[in-house]
């Protein structure tokens, strides 16, 4: 398993995810981290994106589209979808996705609720 990683940390989007009707109607802010494990030696040595590198803009846009254009009841499902679509679209061996919901309707004080999924090819 490669130890090289590309990390997009704390991407912030507005989406309509949750189990309560108000969450689907009003929406809220979601924070997403994506960590991709892959072999970066070829693009690093060539200093060229076309040598097997991953375009960060493509990953960002892919995550943005999933968070902002779709609706999920659970942030677990949102994180799973992001992970599976990144694995399908990019040359990565493993992806870790964290989705944070800062304004979770819990009825108490907390910083955020966070879900983390780790997915590999064939798993």
Buried (B, 14 or more C-beta within 10 A) or exposed (E): EEEBBBEBEEBEBEBBBBEEEEBBEEBBEBBBBBBBBBBBEEBEEEEEEEEBBBEBEEBBEBBBEBBEEEEBEEBEBBBBBBBBBBBEEBEBBBBBBBBBBBEBEEEEEEEEBBBBBBBEEEE
